[in-house]
Amino acid sequence: MPKMKSNRAAKKRFRLTGTGRIRRYKAYASHILTKKSTKRKRNLRQADIIASADQDRVKKMISA
């Protein structure tokens, strides 16, 4: 049986932290920024941890 392939799109979007959680970057920060407040844009810069419901699924995609 051939090796499993990791999902390349997911591999570029998610990173595993030192404690084993998965870090993601927030959406809506790339264009049409004029109508968004400075506070909103600043908060979009911070990375976030994915929901626990998605953890197993994403882990499987990035570490095949």
mmCIF file as gemmi writes it, N, C-alpha and C atoms, coordinates in Angstrom:
data_model
loop_
_atom_site.group_PDB
_atom_site.id
_atom_site.type_symbol
_atom_site.label_atom_id
_atom_site.label_alt_id
_atom_site.label_comp_id
_atom_site.label_asym_id
_atom_site.label_entity_id
_atom_site.label_seq_id
_atom_site.pdbx_PDB_ins_code
_atom_site.Cartn_x
_atom_site.Cartn_y
_atom_site.Cartn_z
_atom_site.occupancy
_atom_site.B_iso_or_equiv
_atom_site.pdbx_formal_charge
_atom_site.auth_seq_id
_atom_site.auth_asym_id
_atom_site.pdbx_PDB_model_num
ATOM 1 N N . MET Axp A 1 ? 0.84 -1.188 0 1 0 ? 1 A 1
ATOM 2 C CA . MET Axp A 1 ? 0 0 0 1 0 ? 1 A 1
ATOM 3 C C . MET Axp A 1 ? 0.889 1.258 0 1 0 ? 1 A 1
ATOM 4 N N . PRO Axp A 2 ? 0.551 2.257 -0.817 1 0 ? 2 A 1
ATOM 5 C CA . PRO Axp A 2 ? 1.394 3.453 -0.875 1 0 ? 2 A 1
ATOM 6 C C . PRO Axp A 2 ? 1.269 4.305 0.392 1 0 ? 2 A 1
ATOM 7 N N . LYS Axp A 3 ? 2.231 5.207 0.553 1 0 ? 3 A 1
ATOM 8 C CA . LYS Axp A 3 ? 2.206 6.114 1.704 1 0 ? 3 A 1
ATOM 9 C C . LYS Axp A 3 ? 1.01 7.053 1.601 1 0 ? 3 A 1
ATOM 10 N N . MET Axp A 4 ? 0.522 7.49 2.754 1 0 ? 4 A 1
ATOM 11 C CA . MET Axp A 4 ? -0.551 8.485 2.789 1 0 ? 4 A 1
ATOM 12 C C . MET Axp A 4 ? 0.076 9.848 2.498 1 0 ? 4 A 1
ATOM 13 N N . LYS Axp A 5 ? -0.656 10.679 1.784 1 0 ? 5 A 1
ATOM 14 C CA . LYS Axp A 5 ? -0.159 12.025 1.501 1 0 ? 5 A 1
ATOM 15 C C . LYS Axp A 5 ? -0.812 13.02 2.449 1 0 ? 5 A 1
ATOM 16 N N . SER Axp A 6 ? -0.035 14.011 2.879 1 0 ? 6 A 1
ATOM 17 C CA . SER Axp A 6 ? -0.621 15.064 3.7 1 0 ? 6 A 1
ATOM 18 C C . SER Axp A 6 ? -1.349 16.023 2.772 1 0 ? 6 A 1
ATOM 19 N N . ASN Axp A 7 ? -2.333 16.71 3.316 1 0 ? 7 A 1
ATOM 20 C CA . ASN Axp A 7 ? -3.074 17.701 2.538 1 0 ? 7 A 1
ATOM 21 C C . ASN Axp A 7 ? -2.204 18.955 2.449 1 0 ? 7 A 1
ATOM 22 N N . ARG Axp A 8 ? -1.708 19.263 1.258 1 0 ? 8 A 1
ATOM 23 C CA . ARG Axp A 8 ? -0.735 20.351 1.09 1 0 ? 8 A 1
ATOM 24 C C . ARG Axp A 8 ? -1.34 21.713 1.42 1 0 ? 8 A 1
ATOM 25 N N . ALA Axp A 9 ? -2.618 21.908 1.114 1 0 ? 9 A 1
ATOM 26 C CA . ALA Axp A 9 ? -3.284 23.177 1.427 1 0 ? 9 A 1
ATOM 27 C C . ALA Axp A 9 ? -3.358 23.37 2.941 1 0 ? 9 A 1
ATOM 28 N N . ALA Axp A 10 ? -3.702 22.301 3.651 1 0 ? 10 A 1
ATOM 29 C CA . ALA Axp A 10 ? -3.8 22.367 5.111 1 0 ? 10 A 1
ATOM 30 C C . ALA Axp A 10 ? -2.424 22.565 5.733 1 0 ? 10 A 1
ATOM 31 N N . LYS Axp A 11 ? -1.426 21.937 5.153 1 0 ? 11 A 1
ATOM 32 C CA . LYS Axp A 11 ? -0.052 22.021 5.651 1 0 ? 11 A 1
ATOM 33 C C . LYS Axp A 11 ? 0.432 23.482 5.647 1 0 ? 11 A 1
ATOM 34 N N . LYS Axp A 12 ? -0.016 24.247 4.651 1 0 ? 12 A 1
ATOM 35 C CA . LYS Axp A 12 ? 0.394 25.651 4.535 1 0 ? 12 A 1
ATOM 36 C C . LYS Axp A 12 ? -0.405 26.568 5.462 1 0 ? 12 A 1
ATOM 37 N N . ARG Axp A 13 ? -1.586 26.142 5.874 1 0 ? 13 A 1
ATOM 38 C CA . ARG Axp A 13 ? -2.468 26.983 6.675 1 0 ? 13 A 1
ATOM 39 C C . ARG Axp A 13 ? -2.357 26.762 8.177 1 0 ? 13 A 1
ATOM 40 N N . PHE Axp A 14 ? -1.971 25.571 8.59 1 0 ? 14 A 1
ATOM 41 C CA . PHE Axp A 14 ? -1.938 25.234 10.012 1 0 ? 14 A 1
ATOM 42 C C . PHE Axp A 14 ? -0.538 24.848 10.467 1 0 ? 14 A 1
ATOM 43 N N . ARG Axp A 15 ? -0.232 25.171 11.731 1 0 ? 15 A 1
ATOM 44 C CA . ARG Axp A 15 ? 1.048 24.788 12.326 1 0 ? 15 A 1
ATOM 45 C C . ARG Axp A 15 ? 0.773 24.138 13.671 1 0 ? 15 A 1
ATOM 46 N N . LEU Axp A 16 ? 1.579 23.155 13.996 1 0 ? 16 A 1
ATOM 47 C CA . LEU Axp A 16 ? 1.474 22.491 15.291 1 0 ? 16 A 1
ATOM 48 C C . LEU Axp A 16 ? 2.291 23.284 16.306 1 0 ? 16 A 1
ATOM 49 N N . THR Axp A 17 ? 1.712 23.576 17.455 1 0 ? 17 A 1
ATOM 50 C CA . THR Axp A 17 ? 2.44 24.3 18.497 1 0 ? 17 A 1
ATOM 51 C C . THR Axp A 17 ? 3.271 23.307 19.303 1 0 ? 17 A 1
ATOM 52 N N . GLY Axp A 18 ? 4.077 23.812 20.195 1 0 ? 18 A 1
ATOM 53 C CA . GLY Axp A 18 ? 4.919 22.961 21.024 1 0 ? 18 A 1
ATOM 54 C C . GLY Axp A 18 ? 4.119 22.046 21.932 1 0 ? 18 A 1
ATOM 55 N N . THR Axp A 19 ? 2.926 22.496 22.329 1 0 ? 19 A 1
ATOM 56 C CA . THR Axp A 19 ? 2.087 21.697 23.224 1 0 ? 19 A 1
ATOM 57 C C . THR Axp A 19 ? 1.147 20.762 22.465 1 0 ? 19 A 1
ATOM 58 N N . GLY Axp A 20 ? 1.244 20.766 21.133 1 0 ? 20 A 1
ATOM 59 C CA . GLY Axp A 20 ? 0.442 19.837 20.332 1 0 ? 20 A 1
ATOM 60 C C . GLY Axp A 20 ? -0.887 20.389 19.85 1 0 ? 20 A 1
ATOM 61 N N . ARG Axp A 21 ? -1.159 21.659 20.151 1 0 ? 21 A 1
ATOM 62 C CA . ARG Axp A 21 ? -2.383 22.268 19.633 1 0 ? 21 A 1
ATOM 63 C C . ARG Axp A 21 ? -2.101 22.795 18.233 1 0 ? 21 A 1
ATOM 64 N N . ILE Axp A 22 ? -3.149 23.168 17.5 1 0 ? 22 A 1
ATOM 65 C CA . ILE Axp A 22 ? -2.97 23.612 16.119 1 0 ? 22 A 1
ATOM 66 C C . ILE Axp A 22 ? -3.299 25.093 16.001 1 0 ? 22 A 1
ATOM 67 N N . ARG Axp A 23 ? -2.337 25.839 15.441 1 0 ? 23 A 1
ATOM 68 C CA . ARG Axp A 23 ? -2.477 27.28 15.286 1 0 ? 23 A 1
ATOM 69 C C . ARG Axp A 23 ? -2.973 27.603 13.885 1 0 ? 23 A 1
ATOM 70 N N . ARG Axp A 24 ? -3.835 28.603 13.79 1 0 ? 24 A 1
ATOM 71 C CA . ARG Axp A 24 ? -4.326 29.05 12.49 1 0 ? 24 A 1
ATOM 72 C C . ARG Axp A 24 ? -4.323 30.571 12.458 1 0 ? 24 A 1
ATOM 73 N N . TYR Axp A 25 ? -4.349 31.129 11.268 1 0 ? 25 A 1
ATOM 74 C CA . TYR Axp A 25 ? -4.466 32.574 11.118 1 0 ? 25 A 1
ATOM 75 C C . TYR Axp A 25 ? -5.882 32.93 10.728 1 0 ? 25 A 1
ATOM 76 N N . LYS Axp A 26 ? -6.321 34.103 11.106 1 0 ? 26 A 1
ATOM 77 C CA . LYS Axp A 26 ? -7.705 34.505 10.898 1 0 ? 26 A 1
ATOM 78 C C . LYS Axp A 26 ? -7.973 34.949 9.466 1 0 ? 26 A 1
ATOM 79 N N . ALA Axp A 27 ? -9.198 34.764 9.04 1 0 ? 27 A 1
ATOM 80 C CA . ALA Axp A 27 ? -9.637 35.154 7.707 1 0 ? 27 A 1
ATOM 81 C C . ALA Axp A 27 ? -10.036 36.63 7.697 1 0 ? 27 A 1
ATOM 82 N N . TYR Axp A 28 ? -10.357 37.142 6.533 1 0 ? 28 A 1
ATOM 83 C CA . TYR Axp A 28 ? -10.862 38.514 6.336 1 0 ? 28 A 1
ATOM 84 C C . TYR Axp A 28 ? -9.824 39.598 6.566 1 0 ? 28 A 1
ATOM 85 N N . ALA Axp A 29 ? -8.551 39.296 6.382 1 0 ? 29 A 1
ATOM 86 C CA . ALA Axp A 29 ? -7.524 40.305 6.633 1 0 ? 29 A 1
ATOM 87 C C . ALA Axp A 29 ? -6.715 40.633 5.384 1 0 ? 29 A 1
ATOM 88 N N . SER Axp A 30 ? -7.161 40.189 4.218 1 0 ? 30 A 1
ATOM 89 C CA . SER Axp A 30 ? -6.315 40.342 3.036 1 0 ? 30 A 1
ATOM 90 C C . SER Axp A 30 ? -6.699 41.479 2.091 1 0 ? 30 A 1
ATOM 91 N N . HIS Axp A 31 ? -7.988 41.789 1.961 1 0 ? 31 A 1
ATOM 92 C CA . HIS Axp A 31 ? -8.371 42.877 1.059 1 0 ? 31 A 1
ATOM 93 C C . HIS Axp A 31 ? -9.673 43.523 1.527 1 0 ? 31 A 1
ATOM 94 N N . ILE Axp A 32 ? -10.058 44.628 0.87 1 0 ? 32 A 1
ATOM 95 C CA . ILE Axp A 32 ? -11.189 45.474 1.271 1 0 ? 32 A 1
ATOM 96 C C . ILE Axp A 32 ? -11.01 45.892 2.742 1 0 ? 32 A 1
ATOM 97 N N . LEU Axp A 33 ? -9.848 46.466 3.016 1 0 ? 33 A 1
ATOM 98 C CA . LEU Axp A 33 ? -9.504 46.815 4.392 1 0 ? 33 A 1
ATOM 99 C C . LEU Axp A 33 ? -9.953 48.226 4.776 1 0 ? 33 A 1
ATOM 100 N N . THR Axp A 34 ? -10.374 49.021 3.796 1 0 ? 34 A 1
ATOM 101 C CA . THR Axp A 34 ? -10.724 50.415 4.09 1 0 ? 34 A 1
ATOM 102 C C . THR Axp A 34 ? -11.954 50.529 4.971 1 0 ? 34 A 1
ATOM 103 N N . LYS Axp A 35 ? -12.904 49.637 4.81 1 0 ? 35 A 1
ATOM 104 C CA . LYS Axp A 35 ? -14.137 49.723 5.603 1 0 ? 35 A 1
ATOM 105 C C . LYS Axp A 35 ? -14.015 49.053 6.977 1 0 ? 35 A 1
ATOM 106 N N . LYS Axp A 36 ? -12.93 48.358 7.212 1 0 ? 36 A 1
ATOM 107 C CA . LYS Axp A 36 ? -12.742 47.685 8.505 1 0 ? 36 A 1
ATOM 108 C C . LYS Axp A 36 ? -12.02 48.62 9.467 1 0 ? 36 A 1
ATOM 109 N N . SER Axp A 37 ? -12.433 48.591 10.719 1 0 ? 37 A 1
ATOM 110 C CA . SER Axp A 37 ? -11.826 49.481 11.705 1 0 ? 37 A 1
ATOM 111 C C . SER Axp A 37 ? -10.401 49.029 12.022 1 0 ? 37 A 1
ATOM 112 N N . THR Axp A 38 ? -9.617 49.959 12.524 1 0 ? 38 A 1
ATOM 113 C CA . THR Axp A 38 ? -8.224 49.674 12.88 1 0 ? 38 A 1
ATOM 114 C C . THR Axp A 38 ? -8.171 48.589 13.945 1 0 ? 38 A 1
ATOM 115 N N . LYS Axp A 39 ? -9.07 48.658 14.901 1 0 ? 39 A 1
ATOM 116 C CA . LYS Axp A 39 ? -9.123 47.672 15.978 1 0 ? 39 A 1
ATOM 117 C C . LYS Axp A 39 ? -9.408 46.275 15.427 1 0 ? 39 A 1
ATOM 118 N N . ARG Axp A 40 ? -10.334 46.209 14.489 1 0 ? 40 A 1
ATOM 119 C CA . ARG Axp A 40 ? -10.699 44.917 13.886 1 0 ? 40 A 1
ATOM 120 C C . ARG Axp A 40 ? -9.531 44.327 13.105 1 0 ? 40 A 1
ATOM 121 N N . LYS Axp A 41 ? -8.846 45.185 12.329 1 0 ? 41 A 1
ATOM 122 C CA . LYS Axp A 41 ? -7.688 44.719 11.545 1 0 ? 41 A 1
ATOM 123 C C . LYS Axp A 41 ? -6.549 44.267 12.448 1 0 ? 41 A 1
ATOM 124 N N . ARG Axp A 42 ? -6.347 44.971 13.542 1 0 ? 42 A 1
ATOM 125 C CA . ARG Axp A 42 ? -5.304 44.621 14.498 1 0 ? 42 A 1
ATOM 126 C C . ARG Axp A 42 ? -5.598 43.262 15.138 1 0 ? 42 A 1
ATOM 127 N N . ASN Axp A 43 ? -6.847 43.019 15.484 1 0 ? 43 A 1
ATOM 128 C CA . ASN Axp A 43 ? -7.232 41.742 16.086 1 0 ? 43 A 1
ATOM 129 C C . ASN Axp A 43 ? -7.156 40.58 15.103 1 0 ? 43 A 1
ATOM 130 N N . LEU Axp A 44 ? -7.279 40.862 13.825 1 0 ? 44 A 1
ATOM 131 C CA . LEU Axp A 44 ? -7.17 39.812 12.809 1 0 ? 44 A 1
ATOM 132 C C . LEU Axp A 44 ? -5.732 39.335 12.626 1 0 ? 44 A 1
ATOM 133 N N . ARG Axp A 45 ? -4.772 40.162 13.078 1 0 ? 45 A 1
ATOM 134 C CA . ARG Axp A 45 ? -3.36 39.794 12.94 1 0 ? 45 A 1
ATOM 135 C C . ARG Axp A 45 ? -2.942 38.662 13.866 1 0 ? 45 A 1
ATOM 136 N N . GLN Axp A 46 ? -3.58 38.57 15.023 1 0 ? 46 A 1
ATOM 137 C CA . GLN Axp A 46 ? -3.203 37.555 15.998 1 0 ? 46 A 1
ATOM 138 C C . GLN Axp A 46 ? -3.602 36.156 15.537 1 0 ? 46 A 1
ATOM 139 N N . ALA Axp A 47 ? -2.706 35.206 15.758 1 0 ? 47 A 1
ATOM 140 C CA . ALA Axp A 47 ? -3.013 33.815 15.442 1 0 ? 47 A 1
ATOM 141 C C . ALA Axp A 47 ? -3.986 33.28 16.483 1 0 ? 47 A 1
ATOM 142 N N . ASP Axp A 48 ? -4.656 32.21 16.144 1 0 ? 48 A 1
ATOM 143 C CA . ASP Axp A 48 ? -5.671 31.631 17.006 1 0 ? 48 A 1
ATOM 144 C C . ASP Axp A 48 ? -5.462 30.121 17.061 1 0 ? 48 A 1
ATOM 145 N N . ILE Axp A 49 ? -6.066 29.472 18.025 1 0 ? 49 A 1
ATOM 146 C CA . ILE Axp A 49 ? -6.018 28.014 18.129 1 0 ? 49 A 1
ATOM 147 C C . ILE Axp A 49 ? -7.316 27.48 17.534 1 0 ? 49 A 1
ATOM 148 N N . ILE Axp A 50 ? -7.231 26.401 16.754 1 0 ? 50 A 1
ATOM 149 C CA . ILE Axp A 50 ? -8.451 25.877 16.137 1 0 ? 50 A 1
ATOM 150 C C . ILE Axp A 50 ? -9.362 25.246 17.18 1 0 ? 50 A 1
ATOM 151 N N . ALA Axp A 51 ? -10.627 25.133 16.849 1 0 ? 51 A 1
ATOM 152 C CA . ALA Axp A 51 ? -11.618 24.556 17.759 1 0 ? 51 A 1
ATOM 153 C C . ALA Axp A 51 ? -11.288 23.096 18.037 1 0 ? 51 A 1
ATOM 154 N N . SER Axp A 52 ? -11.615 22.665 19.231 1 0 ? 52 A 1
ATOM 155 C CA . SER Axp A 52 ? -11.306 21.282 19.624 1 0 ? 52 A 1
ATOM 156 C C . SER Axp A 52 ? -12.052 20.268 18.766 1 0 ? 52 A 1
ATOM 157 N N . ALA Axp A 53 ? -13.21 20.658 18.226 1 0 ? 53 A 1
ATOM 158 C CA . ALA Axp A 53 ? -13.991 19.77 17.365 1 0 ? 53 A 1
ATOM 159 C C . ALA Axp A 53 ? -13.26 19.46 16.058 1 0 ? 53 A 1
ATOM 160 N N . ASP Axp A 54 ? -12.422 20.383 15.597 1 0 ? 54 A 1
ATOM 161 C CA . ASP Axp A 54 ? -11.701 20.208 14.338 1 0 ? 54 A 1
ATOM 162 C C . ASP Axp A 54 ? -10.299 19.636 14.519 1 0 ? 54 A 1
ATOM 163 N N . GLN Axp A 55 ? -9.86 19.542 15.759 1 0 ? 55 A 1
ATOM 164 C CA . GLN Axp A 55 ? -8.471 19.185 16.048 1 0 ? 55 A 1
ATOM 165 C C . GLN Axp A 55 ? -8.022 17.863 15.409 1 0 ? 55 A 1
ATOM 166 N N . ASP Axp A 56 ? -8.792 16.801 15.609 1 0 ? 56 A 1
ATOM 167 C CA . ASP Axp A 56 ? -8.398 15.487 15.077 1 0 ? 56 A 1
ATOM 168 C C . ASP Axp A 56 ? -8.346 15.473 13.561 1 0 ? 56 A 1
ATOM 169 N N . ARG Axp A 57 ? -9.344 16.126 12.948 1 0 ? 57 A 1
ATOM 170 C CA . ARG Axp A 57 ? -9.428 16.159 11.489 1 0 ? 57 A 1
ATOM 171 C C . ARG Axp A 57 ? -8.237 16.888 10.873 1 0 ? 57 A 1
ATOM 172 N N . VAL Axp A 58 ? -7.891 18.041 11.431 1 0 ? 58 A 1
ATOM 173 C CA . VAL Axp A 58 ? -6.787 18.835 10.903 1 0 ? 58 A 1
ATOM 174 C C . VAL Axp A 58 ? -5.447 18.145 11.154 1 0 ? 58 A 1
ATOM 175 N N . LYS Axp A 59 ? -5.306 17.543 12.335 1 0 ? 59 A 1
ATOM 176 C CA . LYS Axp A 59 ? -4.072 16.842 12.678 1 0 ? 59 A 1
ATOM 177 C C . LYS Axp A 59 ? -3.796 15.718 11.68 1 0 ? 59 A 1
ATOM 178 N N . LYS Axp A 60 ? -4.858 15.03 11.272 1 0 ? 60 A 1
ATOM 179 C CA . LYS Axp A 60 ? -4.744 13.951 10.3 1 0 ? 60 A 1
ATOM 180 C C . LYS Axp A 60 ? -4.325 14.491 8.928 1 0 ? 60 A 1
ATOM 181 N N . MET Axp A 61 ? -4.845 15.678 8.571 1 0 ? 61 A 1
ATOM 182 C CA . MET Axp A 61 ? -4.514 16.269 7.274 1 0 ? 61 A 1
ATOM 183 C C . MET Axp A 61 ? -3.069 16.738 7.192 1 0 ? 61 A 1
ATOM 184 N N . ILE Axp A 62 ? -2.522 17.278 8.29 1 0 ? 62 A 1
ATOM 185 C CA . ILE Axp A 62 ? -1.187 17.86 8.219 1 0 ? 62 A 1
ATOM 186 C C . ILE Axp A 62 ? -0.053 16.894 8.545 1 0 ? 62 A 1
ATOM 187 N N . SER Axp A 63 ? -0.379 15.755 9.13 1 0 ? 63 A 1
ATOM 188 C CA . SER Axp A 63 ? 0.704 14.862 9.537 1 0 ? 63 A 1
ATOM 189 C C . SER Axp A 63 ? 0.586 13.465 8.942 1 0 ? 63 A 1
ATOM 190 N N . ALA Axp A 64 ? 0.273 13.379 7.675 1 0 ? 64 A 1
ATOM 191 C CA . ALA Axp A 64 ? 0.159 12.052 7.038 1 0 ? 64 A 1
ATOM 192 C C . ALA Axp A 64 ? 1.51 11.595 6.526 1 0 ? 64 A 1
